[in-house]
């Protein structure tokens, strides 16, 4: 070989949309004058400029060319190390082609775009828009989708609620909007709503949409039915007023004699209702029993008059729900939870950003049941109402309780006289992983989304309020 080459530096770094230069030095080690042609090859060739493209060297002399890399700010510029090469072809000896190789690291960037298709949907009982989420960056993104509106007038069924999007690809999320109240009569009403694309440690991307709720029956039909009912009532009243009166002489005689044809009433009294069953709660609180109380009546024995006693299905806790998700998505991260509402008991277990509890019913929460998968366990503590408070704030009722993946964790208490839940602390992976929460507080709206950032130095996130008079009504979690 009659050529010596060297890349300076051999490894370089560049930002998408920017540029960087690497110098290629070469020496003619042969004994004849030669001219060399340079050509970038490989995946980075379209973004590589060589200057000059030819170089003439005498024997024993050294020259250099500049390789300028300018990857665009598009998903095609894959983040991470990318090999490149330059083909050097001597004019005098074309068979002695040399291909020096180097490494160029392209830094990652994220860019997300979301759009509702269509932005306005119409319906009487539901609307079905789609949310298109485009990953315009050069790294894979993971996000969760949630819905909200002013006044909590709509419910949201989002599938899937969590998406992973490769660079340059798009994900389509199906959403079903259902009004909480049906408009039976009258004109349509506009109900604006927002779908939020949430990523850990980043401000959510909000996409506004409009659901136009139509009335079940048009206004003219309501007017017609009102007139028809009024005429029917008038007809019935006139019929009652002018119908012929027929009396029985025999009945009149019985009334005159003080005799009644009705059977005497039974002297037996109604039995008292059965007592309401009570459920003892422990710390962490146990889920209330789902077995129905005895309704009284025949049998008097365990068999209940010969009828076989039905066996109740096992209770579906947060751990049950999260293990089902983990079975379908072993490599994913999930969090499932349910809430214990005063006077109502445990809500159904929901997962990954769905609502647990009640909103606007002034029903305080007493306890939470949480379980995670793919997050290396979770821990938490309850901040509750303090009847003896002197500063207007609640207090922590117990130390932290922690569990591993797929295990139920309980904070708060389901006892009858248990204090209302004002707030809570929560983490995953002992503070080493991100977890996000938002809560709905009595006489207020949903509070802002709060996330545990492992880089901040704190190993938990607090949700709720310190105010002794404001309790939690509903919660949402994502990991």
C-alpha positions as CSV (number, residue, x, y, z in Angstrom):
1,X,0.0,0.0,0.0
2,X,1.4,3.4,-1.0
3,X,-0.8,5.6,1.2
4,X,-1.0,6.4,4.9
5,X,-4.2,8.0,6.4
6,X,-5.3,9.4,9.7
7,X,-8.7,10.8,11.0
8,X,-8.5,13.7,13.4
9,X,-10.5,13.0,15.6
10,X,-11.4,9.4,15.0
11,X,-14.7,9.9,16.9
12,X,-16.8,13.1,16.8
13,X,-20.2,14.3,18.2
14,X,-22.8,16.5,16.4
15,X,-26.3,17.8,17.2
16,X,-29.0,17.3,14.6
17,X,-29.4,20.5,12.6
18,X,-25.8,21.4,13.3
19,X,-22.5,20.5,11.8
20,X,-19.0,19.3,12.8
21,X,-15.8,18.8,10.8
22,X,-13.2,15.9,10.9
23,X,-9.9,16.3,9.2
24,X,-8.5,13.4,7.1
25,X,-4.7,13.5,6.8
26,X,-2.9,11.3,4.2
27,X,0.7,10.8,3.0
28,X,1.9,9.5,-0.3
29,X,4.3,6.8,0.7
30,X,4.9,5.6,-2.9
31,X,7.6,6.7,-5.3
32,X,5.4,8.3,-8.0
33,X,3.2,11.4,-8.1
34,X,-0.4,10.4,-7.6
35,X,-3.8,12.1,-7.5
36,X,-6.4,10.9,-5.0
37,X,-10.2,11.1,-5.3
38,X,-12.4,11.1,-2.1
39,X,-16.0,9.8,-1.8
40,X,-18.1,9.5,1.4
41,X,-19.8,6.1,1.7
42,X,-22.2,4.6,4.2
43,X,-25.4,5.7,5.9
44,X,-24.0,9.2,6.7
45,X,-22.9,9.9,3.1
46,X,-25.9,12.1,2.2
47,X,-25.0,14.4,5.0
48,X,-21.2,14.4,4.5
49,X,-19.3,17.0,2.4
50,X,-15.6,16.4,1.4
51,X,-13.5,19.4,0.6
52,X,-11.5,19.2,-1.6
53,X,-12.7,16.2,-3.6
54,X,-9.3,15.5,-5.2
55,X,-5.8,15.9,-3.9
56,X,-2.4,15.6,-5.8
57,X,0.6,14.5,-3.7
58,X,4.3,14.1,-4.5
59,X,6.1,11.1,-3.0
60,X,6.7,11.6,0.7
61,X,4.4,14.6,1.0
62,X,1.4,15.0,3.2
63,X,-2.0,16.6,2.6
64,X,-5.4,16.8,4.2
65,X,-9.1,17.1,3.4
66,X,-12.1,18.2,5.6
67,X,-15.1,16.0,6.2
68,X,-18.1,18.1,7.2
69,X,-21.1,16.3,8.8
70,X,-24.4,18.1,8.9
71,X,-27.2,15.7,9.9
72,X,-30.7,17.2,9.7
73,X,-33.0,17.6,12.6
74,X,-35.3,14.8,11.5
75,X,-36.0,11.2,12.8
76,X,-33.6,9.9,10.0
77,X,-30.7,11.2,12.0
78,X,-30.7,8.2,14.4
79,X,-29.4,9.1,17.9
80,X,-26.2,7.4,19.1
81,X,-23.0,6.2,17.5
82,X,-23.0,6.0,13.7
83,X,-20.1,4.6,11.7
84,X,-18.9,6.4,8.5
85,X,-16.2,5.8,5.9
86,X,-14.4,7.6,3.1
87,X,-13.3,5.8,-0.1
88,X,-9.8,7.0,-1.4
89,X,-9.1,6.0,-4.9
90,X,-5.5,6.7,-6.3
91,X,-5.5,7.6,-10.0
92,X,-2.3,5.8,-10.8
93,X,-3.2,2.6,-8.9
94,X,-7.0,2.4,-8.7
95,X,-6.8,-1.1,-7.4
96,X,-5.2,0.2,-4.2
97,X,-8.4,1.8,-2.9
98,X,-8.3,2.7,0.8
99,X,-11.4,3.1,3.0
100,X,-10.6,4.7,6.4
101,X,-13.5,4.5,8.9
102,X,-14.5,6.7,11.8
103,X,-17.4,7.1,14.3
104,X,-19.9,10.0,14.5
105,X,-22.2,10.3,17.6
106,X,-25.5,12.1,16.9
107,X,-27.1,13.6,20.0
108,X,-30.7,12.7,20.8
109,X,-33.6,15.2,20.6
110,X,-37.3,14.9,21.2
111,X,-40.2,16.5,19.4
112,X,-43.8,15.5,19.7
113,X,-46.9,16.5,17.8
114,X,-50.5,15.5,18.5
115,X,-53.7,16.1,16.5
116,X,-57.3,15.1,17.0
117,X,-59.1,13.5,14.1
118,X,-61.6,15.0,13.8
119,X,-61.2,18.0,16.2
120,X,-65.0,18.2,16.6
121,X,-67.3,15.2,17.1
122,X,-71.1,15.1,17.4
123,X,-73.4,12.6,19.1
124,X,-76.2,12.0,21.5
125,X,-74.7,9.4,23.7
126,X,-71.0,9.2,22.7
127,X,-68.3,10.5,20.4
128,X,-65.3,8.7,19.0
129,X,-62.4,10.9,18.0
130,X,-58.9,9.6,17.4
131,X,-55.7,11.2,18.7
132,X,-52.7,11.0,16.3
133,X,-49.4,11.3,18.2
134,X,-46.3,11.8,15.9
135,X,-42.7,11.2,17.2
136,X,-40.7,13.8,15.2
137,X,-37.5,13.2,17.3
138,X,-34.7,10.7,16.8
139,X,-35.3,8.6,20.0
140,X,-38.2,6.3,21.1
141,X,-40.8,8.0,23.3
142,X,-43.2,6.6,25.9
143,X,-46.3,8.6,26.9
144,X,-49.6,8.2,28.6
145,X,-52.9,9.8,27.5
146,X,-55.5,11.4,29.8
147,X,-58.7,13.4,29.3
148,X,-60.3,16.3,31.2
149,X,-62.9,19.0,30.8
150,X,-64.3,21.9,32.8
151,X,-67.0,20.7,35.2
152,X,-66.3,17.0,34.7
153,X,-69.1,16.7,32.2
154,X,-67.6,13.8,30.1
155,X,-66.1,10.4,30.9
156,X,-63.2,9.1,28.8
157,X,-62.4,5.6,27.6
158,X,-58.9,5.7,26.1
159,X,-57.3,2.8,24.3
160,X,-54.4,2.4,24.6
161,X,-53.8,4.8,27.5
162,X,-50.0,4.2,27.1
163,X,-48.0,4.3,23.9
164,X,-44.4,3.7,22.8
165,X,-43.5,5.4,19.5
166,X,-40.4,4.8,17.4
167,X,-38.6,7.8,15.8
168,X,-40.5,9.0,12.7
169,X,-43.6,6.9,13.5
170,X,-47.0,7.7,14.7
171,X,-49.5,6.1,17.2
172,X,-53.2,6.4,17.0
173,X,-55.2,6.4,20.2
174,X,-58.9,5.6,20.1
175,X,-61.0,7.7,22.5
176,X,-64.7,7.3,23.4
177,X,-66.4,10.3,25.0
178,X,-69.6,9.8,27.0
179,X,-71.6,12.6,28.5
180,X,-72.5,12.1,32.2
181,X,-76.0,13.6,31.6
182,X,-78.2,13.0,28.6
183,X,-80.0,15.9,27.0
184,X,-83.5,14.5,26.5
185,X,-85.1,17.6,25.0
186,X,-83.7,20.8,23.6
187,X,-80.9,22.0,21.4
188,X,-77.3,20.8,21.2
189,X,-74.6,21.9,23.7
190,X,-70.9,22.4,23.1
191,X,-68.6,20.6,25.6
192,X,-64.9,21.5,25.1
193,X,-62.4,18.9,26.4
194,X,-58.7,18.3,26.4
195,X,-56.6,15.2,25.8
196,X,-53.2,15.5,27.4
197,X,-50.1,13.6,26.2
198,X,-48.0,13.1,29.4
199,X,-44.3,12.1,29.5
200,X,-42.3,11.7,32.7
201,X,-40.5,14.9,33.7
202,X,-41.9,17.0,30.7
203,X,-44.9,19.4,30.6
204,X,-47.9,17.6,29.2
205,X,-48.9,18.4,25.6
206,X,-52.6,19.4,25.6
207,X,-54.8,18.9,22.5
208,X,-58.1,20.7,22.6
209,X,-61.3,19.3,21.1
210,X,-65.0,19.8,21.0
211,X,-67.8,17.4,21.7
212,X,-71.2,18.6,20.4
213,X,-73.9,16.8,22.4
214,X,-77.2,16.6,20.6
215,X,-80.6,16.4,22.3
216,X,-82.3,13.0,22.3
217,X,-85.5,14.5,21.0
218,X,-85.8,17.8,19.0
219,X,-87.4,20.8,20.7
220,X,-90.4,20.8,18.4
221,X,-91.2,17.2,19.5
222,X,-91.0,18.2,23.1
223,X,-93.5,21.0,22.5
224,X,-95.8,18.6,20.7
225,X,-95.6,16.1,23.5
226,X,-96.3,18.8,26.0
227,X,-99.4,20.0,24.2
228,X,-100.5,16.3,23.7
229,X,-100.1,15.6,27.5
230,X,-102.0,18.8,28.4
231,X,-104.9,17.8,26.1
232,X,-105.0,14.3,27.5
233,X,-105.2,15.6,31.0
234,X,-107.9,18.0,30.1
235,X,-109.9,15.2,28.4
236,X,-109.5,12.9,31.5
237,X,-110.7,15.7,33.8
238,X,-113.7,16.4,31.6
239,X,-114.5,12.7,31.5
240,X,-114.4,12.4,35.2
241,X,-116.5,15.5,35.7
242,X,-119.3,14.5,33.3
243,X,-119.3,10.7,33.4
244,X,-122.7,9.1,34.6
245,X,-122.7,8.1,38.3
246,X,-124.1,4.6,38.9
247,X,-124.8,3.6,42.5
248,X,-125.9,0.3,44.0
249,X,-128.9,0.2,46.2
250,X,-127.7,-2.9,48.0
251,X,-124.4,-1.1,48.9
252,X,-126.3,1.9,50.2
253,X,-128.3,-0.4,52.4
254,X,-125.2,-2.0,53.8
255,X,-123.7,1.5,54.5
256,X,-126.9,2.6,56.3
257,X,-126.7,-0.5,58.5
258,X,-123.0,0.1,59.3
259,X,-121.9,-3.2,57.7
260,X,-118.6,-3.5,55.8
261,X,-117.9,-6.0,53.1
262,X,-114.0,-5.8,53.6
263,X,-112.1,-8.6,55.3
264,X,-110.6,-7.7,58.7
265,X,-106.9,-6.6,58.7
266,X,-104.2,-9.0,60.0
267,X,-102.9,-8.3,63.4
268,X,-99.3,-9.5,62.6
269,X,-96.5,-6.9,62.4
270,X,-93.7,-6.7,59.8
271,X,-90.3,-8.2,61.0
272,X,-87.5,-5.7,61.7
273,X,-84.9,-5.4,58.9
274,X,-81.6,-7.4,59.4
275,X,-78.6,-5.5,60.9
276,X,-76.1,-4.0,58.5
277,X,-72.9,-6.1,58.3
278,X,-69.7,-4.4,59.5
279,X,-66.2,-5.1,58.3
280,X,-63.1,-4.8,60.6
281,X,-60.1,-2.9,59.0
282,X,-56.5,-3.4,59.9
283,X,-53.3,-1.5,59.0
284,X,-52.7,-1.8,56.2
285,X,-56.5,-1.7,55.7
286,X,-58.2,-4.9,54.4
287,X,-60.6,-4.8,51.5
288,X,-64.3,-4.9,52.7
289,X,-66.2,-8.2,52.3
290,X,-68.3,-8.6,49.2
291,X,-70.4,-11.4,50.6
292,X,-74.0,-10.3,50.9
293,X,-75.7,-10.2,54.4
294,X,-78.4,-12.7,55.2
295,X,-81.8,-11.4,54.3
296,X,-83.8,-13.3,56.9
297,X,-86.4,-15.9,56.1
298,X,-86.8,-19.6,56.0
299,X,-84.3,-22.3,56.8
300,X,-83.0,-21.3,60.2
301,X,-79.9,-23.4,59.5
302,X,-76.7,-23.1,57.6
303,X,-78.2,-24.5,54.4
304,X,-81.0,-21.9,54.4
305,X,-84.0,-24.2,53.9
306,X,-82.2,-26.6,51.6
307,X,-80.8,-23.9,49.2
308,X,-77.0,-24.2,48.5
309,X,-74.9,-21.2,49.4
310,X,-73.2,-19.5,46.4
311,X,-69.5,-19.0,46.5
312,X,-68.4,-15.4,45.9
313,X,-65.7,-14.6,43.3
314,X,-62.4,-13.4,44.8
315,X,-62.0,-9.7,45.3
316,X,-60.3,-7.8,42.4
317,X,-57.6,-5.6,44.1
318,X,-55.0,-3.3,42.6
319,X,-52.5,-6.2,42.6
320,X,-55.0,-8.4,40.6
321,X,-55.4,-5.7,38.0
322,X,-51.7,-4.9,37.6
323,X,-50.7,-8.6,37.3
324,X,-53.2,-8.9,34.4
325,X,-51.5,-5.9,32.7
326,X,-48.0,-7.4,33.4
327,X,-49.0,-10.7,31.8
328,X,-50.0,-8.9,28.6
329,X,-47.0,-6.5,28.6
330,X,-44.1,-8.1,30.6
331,X,-41.6,-5.4,29.6
332,X,-43.9,-2.4,30.4
333,X,-44.4,-0.2,33.5
334,X,-47.9,-0.1,35.0
335,X,-49.6,1.1,38.2
336,X,-53.1,0.1,39.3
337,X,-55.1,1.5,42.2
338,X,-58.5,1.8,43.8
339,X,-60.0,4.2,46.4
340,X,-62.1,3.6,49.5
341,X,-64.9,6.2,49.6
342,X,-66.8,7.0,52.7
343,X,-70.2,5.2,52.8
344,X,-69.5,3.5,49.4
345,X,-66.6,1.2,50.0
346,X,-63.9,0.3,47.5
347,X,-64.1,1.5,43.9
348,X,-63.2,-0.7,41.0
349,X,-59.5,-1.1,40.3
350,X,-58.3,1.1,37.5
351,X,-54.8,1.6,35.9
352,X,-52.4,4.1,34.3
353,X,-54.1,7.5,34.5
354,X,-57.7,6.5,35.0
355,X,-59.9,8.0,37.7
356,X,-60.5,6.2,41.0
357,X,-63.0,7.8,43.5
358,X,-65.8,10.3,43.0
359,X,-65.8,13.8,41.7
360,X,-68.2,16.5,42.9
361,X,-70.2,14.2,45.2
362,X,-68.5,15.6,48.4
363,X,-67.6,12.0,49.4
364,X,-64.1,11.9,51.1
365,X,-61.7,9.1,50.6
366,X,-60.5,7.0,53.5
367,X,-57.8,4.8,52.0
368,X,-55.9,3.9,48.8
369,X,-54.9,0.4,47.5
370,X,-51.9,0.6,45.1
371,X,-49.8,-1.9,43.2
372,X,-47.2,-1.6,40.4
373,X,-45.5,-3.8,37.8
374,X,-42.1,-3.1,36.2
375,X,-41.4,-0.3,38.7
376,X,-39.3,-2.2,41.3
377,X,-42.0,-1.8,44.1
378,X,-43.8,1.1,45.6
379,X,-44.2,2.7,49.1
380,X,-46.4,5.4,50.5
381,X,-47.9,7.1,53.6
382,X,-51.2,8.7,54.4
383,X,-51.7,12.4,55.5
384,X,-55.1,12.6,57.3
385,X,-57.5,14.9,59.1
386,X,-56.3,15.8,62.6
387,X,-59.3,16.7,64.9
388,X,-56.9,18.1,67.5
389,X,-54.9,20.3,65.1
390,X,-53.9,23.8,66.3
391,X,-52.4,25.0,63.0
392,X,-55.3,24.1,60.6
393,X,-53.3,21.2,59.1
394,X,-53.6,17.4,59.2
395,X,-50.9,14.9,60.2
396,X,-49.3,11.6,59.1
397,X,-51.1,8.7,60.8
398,X,-48.5,6.0,60.3
399,X,-45.0,5.4,58.9
400,X,-44.3,4.5,55.3
401,X,-45.4,1.1,54.1
402,X,-43.7,-0.5,51.1
403,X,-44.2,-3.6,48.9
404,X,-42.6,-5.3,45.9
405,X,-44.0,-5.4,42.3
406,X,-47.4,-7.1,42.0
407,X,-48.2,-6.8,45.7
408,X,-51.1,-4.7,47.3
409,X,-50.0,-1.7,49.3
410,X,-52.6,0.1,51.5
411,X,-52.4,3.6,53.0
412,X,-55.1,5.1,55.2
413,X,-57.7,3.1,57.0
414,X,-61.2,1.7,56.2
415,X,-62.4,1.7,59.8
416,X,-65.8,3.3,60.5
417,X,-64.3,6.2,62.5
418,X,-61.1,6.5,60.3
419,X,-60.1,10.1,59.5
420,X,-60.5,11.6,56.0
421,X,-57.6,11.3,53.6
422,X,-56.1,14.8,52.9
423,X,-53.0,13.7,51.0
424,X,-50.3,11.1,50.6
425,X,-46.7,10.5,49.7
426,X,-45.7,7.9,47.1
427,X,-42.6,6.6,45.3
428,X,-41.5,3.7,43.2
429,X,-38.1,1.9,43.2
430,X,-37.4,3.6,46.6
431,X,-37.4,7.0,44.8
432,X,-35.2,5.7,41.9
433,X,-38.0,5.8,39.3
434,X,-40.6,8.3,38.2
435,X,-44.2,8.3,39.4
436,X,-46.8,10.9,38.6
437,X,-50.1,11.8,40.4
438,X,-53.0,14.3,40.3
439,X,-55.8,14.5,42.7
440,X,-59.3,16.1,42.9
441,X,-59.8,18.0,46.2
442,X,-63.2,18.8,47.8
443,X,-64.6,22.2,46.7
444,X,-61.8,22.5,44.1
445,X,-60.8,21.1,40.7
446,X,-58.1,18.7,39.7
447,X,-54.8,19.8,41.0
448,X,-51.8,20.0,38.6
449,X,-49.8,16.9,37.6
450,X,-46.9,16.2,40.0
451,X,-44.1,13.8,39.3
452,X,-41.3,12.3,41.4
453,X,-38.0,13.3,39.7
454,X,-35.2,11.0,40.8
455,X,-32.7,13.7,39.8
456,X,-34.2,16.3,42.3
457,X,-32.7,14.5,45.3
458,X,-36.1,13.7,46.9
459,X,-37.3,10.1,46.9
460,X,-41.1,10.8,46.8
461,X,-43.9,13.0,45.5
462,X,-46.7,14.5,47.7
463,X,-50.2,14.6,46.4
464,X,-53.2,16.4,48.0
465,X,-53.3,19.3,50.5
466,X,-52.2,20.1,54.0
467,X,-55.5,21.9,54.8
468,X,-57.4,20.1,57.6
469,X,-60.8,20.9,56.0
470,X,-60.1,19.8,52.4
471,X,-60.3,16.1,51.7
472,X,-59.5,14.0,48.6
473,X,-62.3,12.9,46.3
474,X,-60.5,11.2,43.5
475,X,-56.9,10.3,42.3
476,X,-55.0,9.3,39.1
477,X,-51.5,7.7,38.9
478,X,-49.0,7.0,36.1
479,X,-45.5,5.5,36.1
